[in-house]
Amino acid sequence: MNIKIIATGKIKEKFLKDGIDEFLKRLRSYASVEIVELSPVEIKDEHLISKALDEEAEKILAHIKQQSYVITLEIQGKMLSSEEFAAKINELSNDGIGEIIFVIGSSCGLSPKVSARSNFKLSMSKMTFLHQFARLLLVEQIYRAFKILKGETYHK
C-alpha cells in the first residue's frame, strides 16, 4: 500500500523530526510512506484567511490523483480508536485502494475545496494540536495500525 501525507509547513523541532523519522523507518516493512511538505501561504491580514486557504488548496489538490483515497484531518471529523483506524486501513486495502492520502492543513485549517475532496474526515481528538504534533501522532498511529493488523506486539 502507498501512503502519502500532505502537510503544510516544515517540521523545525529536532525532537519531532526524529520521532517522525523513526516511525517512517519502522513503517518501511509495511507500506511505502511519503511526506509532501508544502509551504503555507503567508497571511498578512486576518480577513484574507479564506483566500490563503484556497491558495493552499490548489497546492494540496495538485498532489492528489483522481483514484486516491483522501483522509483529511479535521476538527469536525470522526474520531476512531486505534483498532477502528486499523480496521479502516484494512478495509481500504481489501477494497483495492492503492493509495491513501492523509492531509494535514495549516494552522488556519483546510479550505472547503480540500474538505470536499475528502473521502473520510478524521479527527485525532477533541483537543487542538500543533500541526507539527499532528504529523507525529499520525505516523505513529499508522504504524500502530499495521502492527494491530499483523497481530504483532506493540499495541496495548
N, C-alpha and C positions, 0 to 999 in steps of 0.2 A: 504494500500500500504506500502511496505517496501522500505526504502531509506537508502542507505549506502553511506557514504562519506569516501573515502580512501585518506589520505593525508600524505605526508612525513613531518616529523618534529613535534615537540611538540609546543603547544602554551605556551609561557613563560610569556607573559604580562598579568597581572591580569585583566586589563580592557577588553582585547579581550576575555579572557576565560569567564569572567562574561557575556559579550554580547552574546557569543555563547551559553552558558548555559541557558540564558534567552530565546533565540529563540527555543532551543531544548525543553525546558519546555512548551512553547506555542504550539509547533508542536505536542505534545503528543496526543491531541484530534483529529488530522487529519491523522497522519501516524506514523509508527514506524521508528524512525531515529537512526542510529548507526554511530558513527565516529570511524574509524580504523586509528590509528596513527602509521605510520611506521618510523623506524629510517632511516634517509638519509644516503647514502653511503658517507663517507668522501673522499673528492677529494684533494689529495696531489699534483697533477700535472695537470695543465690545459689541457694537452694532453690526459688525461685519462677520460675526461668527458663522452664520449660515452660509455666507459666501465662501469663507475659508473651508468649511466642511465640504462644500460642493467641489472645491478645487482638490481637496484630499480625496474625495470620492472618485474623481477622474483617475488619479494615480492608482488608487486601490483597484478599481474595476479593470484597469488595463492589465492587471496581473491575474485575472480570473478568466478561465476558459468556460465556454458555454456548458460543457458537461461536468464541470467541477461541482462538488457538493460544498456549499458555503455555510460555515457556522460563525455567526458574529457574536462577540462578547458584548452583551448589552445589559444594562441595569434591570430592564423590564423583561429580560429573557427568562427561560425556565431553569430553575435550579435542579441539579441532578446530584445524587450521591456518586461516589467513585464507582460503585458497582453499576449504577444506571448509566454512567458515562461510558464505562467499558462495554456495556450491552449495546449502547448506541453505535459505538465504533464497530462492534462485531456485526450488528445489523447492516450497517452501510457496506461493510466488506462482503457480507453474504449477498447483498443486493447488487454486487458487481461494481460498486463505486470505486474507481481507480484513484481518485484524488479528493482529499478533504482539505479545504482551505479554512483556516481559522483567521478571523480578522479582529484585531485589537485597535480601536480608534485612538485618537489623540486625547489630551486632557479635556477637550470640549465634546468628546463623544464621536458619533458617526453621523454622516449625512443620511437623511431618509432614503437617498438613492442606493446606498450600500445596504441599509437595513432591508429595503425592498428586494434586493438580490439574494438575501439570505434564505437558505433552506431551513435553518434552525437557529433560533436565538437562544444563547446560553448565558445564564447569569452565574457567576462564580460565588456570589454571596450577596446578602443584603448590605454588606459593608462596601465602602468605596475604597479601591486600592489605586496606588500609582500605576500607570500603565506598564512601567518597567517591572513592578512586582507581579502584575497580572501575567506577564510573559513567563516569568519563572514558575509561577503557580501552574500555568497552562502546560508547560513542557513536563513538569513533574507529574501532573495528572494524566497526561498522555502516556508517559512511561508506566505509571501505576496501572492504567487501563490494560496495557499489553501484558503486564505481569499477572493481573487478575485473569485475563483471557487464557493465558498459558498455564494457569494454576501454579505459578512459581512463587516462591517465598519473597516477600517484600511487603505485600499488602496485609494489614491487620485491621 
